[in-house]
């Protein structure tokens, strides 16, 4: 007879049960201890993240998430253990996961808590949202906000271009009419005064039309902007989650290099997300067409106390000189179904925020789009929020 104690038998049986659950559970499941070290991984989680259990056992769970959560996760855990304040435990949220190959994907994460004796464990249940219709998710919400806004801005951009185009012939009409009037002054004919009067009125109407258009342009430039103090890393996280749907299929590795000194900026959240979505989408689209390295780098940098810079760099085919010359102008596109409004909208939004947007060629191929925003200092935080 074996001399194993019944309690050990029970423990072994429990462990075997857990192993079999982890092998068969359809959801990705990860168990970590209170310091974030990986205890167990379900087979689905191994497949989803591209790691085997052997590779990650005992390592910190933060390797499964992109920046900025990667750096902050230890702090989240610590804060929860100290304060018991729940941000995600038992609630469930859409977050971004990062695979072994560096690619990221949207996932729904629910966390359960488990205390046994003096030990504390957390169980994460993960659903990959990449291929799903996210009807009731936050992502959908974001998406509709951004597309609504983008339609609105596209209309505004078209109105503004149209206004600019129409204003020039109107000015010319006005000038011609004034010239006619001067010529008529020298003609001695009974009909001349009537003609002069009519021409003067026509010139006034042309001026009036110009005025209406000027007002339209001003309105478009002002837009419906709601500028607040926003966290730039959060803005980037939301926008990239949205813009990177489908990036997995294209095998794009995404790297976030976020300067820890950059946090609060003054921005209209939806508009700046729209800029980011446009830039990231463009980058993903150009990289889908190249073979070889596909890397997307999203970076922030504090340029000065007042200014931060955001850049989106790709390893795509780069810009042709012809496109580069007119890049931020409306209706410049090389795409069959493109409208060529994305980048001009980006420019309108960034400039309305008091920033600048430009493009650089990446030395190793591809392009880097950069834009600046105003950093919010604490004084502004008080005046804007208070
Ligand atoms: P659209 O996407 O409708 O064409 P955009 O204004 O967003 O409008 O882009 C204009 C053009 O600029 C694109 O058609 C493409 O030729 C070029 N372009 C934009 N982003 C990139 C990029 N990251 N790499 C190479 N070309 C780009």
Boltz pocket constraint, residues with backbone or C-beta under 6 A from the ligand:
constraints:
  - pocket:
      binder: B
      contacts: [[A, 278], [A, 279], [A, 282], [A, 283], [A, 286], [A, 314], [A, 316], [A, 317], [A, 318], [A, 319], [A, 323], [A, 327], [A, 329], [A, 332], [A, 333], [A, 334], [A, 335], [A, 337], [A, 338], [A, 339], [A, 340], [A, 341], [A, 342], [A, 343], [A, 344], [A, 367]]
      max_distance: 6.0
